Amino acid sequence: MPNTVIVGAQWGDEGKGKIIDVLTEDADVVVRYAGGNNAGHTVFVNGQKFVLHLVPSGILHKRKLCVIGNGVVVDPVGLVEEIQGLRKLGVRVDGNLVLSETAHIVLPYHRALDAQREALKGKNKIGTTRRGIGPAYADKAARVGLRVIDLMDAARFESKLRERIRENNGLLRALGAKPVPFKHVLGQYSAAAALLKPFVANTVQLLHKALRDGKSILFEGAQGTFLDIDHGTYPYVTSSNTTAGGACTGTGVPPNCIDRVVGVMKAYTTRVGEGPLPTEDAALGDLLHSLGREFGSTTGRPRRCGWFDAVVTRQAVMINGITELAVTNLDGLDTLPVIKVCIGYRHGKTKFDHVPSDTALLAQCEPVYAEFDGWQEPIGNARRWKDLPAKARAYLTAITDLTGAKLKIVSVGPDRRQTIFV
Ligand code: IMP
């Protein structure tokens, strides 16, 4: 398999976990390159549900090397819990999971700052997952972050942690939040460090050796294009480069080693947290929620839902260099008589065929819709393109044509087997 980046073409939760799981079959190495345990990748294997937050979804396949790259921010305690949870479910993690020694770590003061800043913002909050992701990346950029390599050196970790907790507790007090207890954090993180030690390596060297040995790499994106710190609907974004460019900086693999970019998008649109969602539609949200769909896998929050937005996905194709598309959750639209697709935006007399940079303006844009006939029959058992109803095929062809990349995969249900290769 060519070295492939998998990236979300909307606001995250596009169903990347399942697509990564399906494509892992043909890859040797799977590497996460951005984000932290704000991500929640859900995969069903033989009816068993797995939710992965930091460990690459490839772990559910035998004989695949899974790497948590340098661009990820790692909560060591959360990672230990995830590893132990996987072991309990009989998933092998020893010898096939590697953690970058230069990944930054998330500390309790990051989570406390995240929560307190959100609380103080009131109605202007971002709607973060409160996992401390923003403050951890802020420390990385400010060059005061602690890395996995620091965590592995007990004396260095203790001294750096003491100094960082002193400063951050001052900040927390000033913001009206409770300080974090140094001794408790030290104990908890030292215990996690001991358990994580066997997983830690220089992943840049390891990935380049894999490339020299002719192995293929799957780069597992987290979140989605419009949550990217540079290209998303700022400030309603996460704090990393979730777009395909992040695959290089977040792993140390250069751009000329990447052969293909696969964009994952739902057959409609969702987002969790605040910020503009031009095609948001309460009735569509009620329908999807009544089917038990569209609840966040990390926070359990109901996701906001809207119609497919081709303006957004076209821009995602452009920014990420997406050549192939995977459309997921098509079966969520099974019962609808009419399905809308946004083909442009209008703001007063101005028309937009791209996502405006001004987030406040985007929030005021009115979608311009095209309408499609629904297929109104269950499609979960379709396994080949020709098994899909003609109206479903017409809908898929239209949304992918509007987006400008080739349709390669259609997902008609959560299970691995509910996948159509076009
Ligand atoms: P943070 O990443 O926790 O700082 O949250 C920032 C924004 O990104 C919020 O709107 C979150 O809901 C959103 N977000 C973060 N991670 C995910 C994800 O994995 N899926 C969907 N949205 C996410």
Residues whose N, C-alpha, C, O or C-beta is under 5 A from the ligand:
A	BS01	IMP	W11 G12 D13 N38 A39 G40 I126 G127 T128 T129 R130 R131 I133 G134 Q223 L227 V237 T238 S239 V272 G273 E274
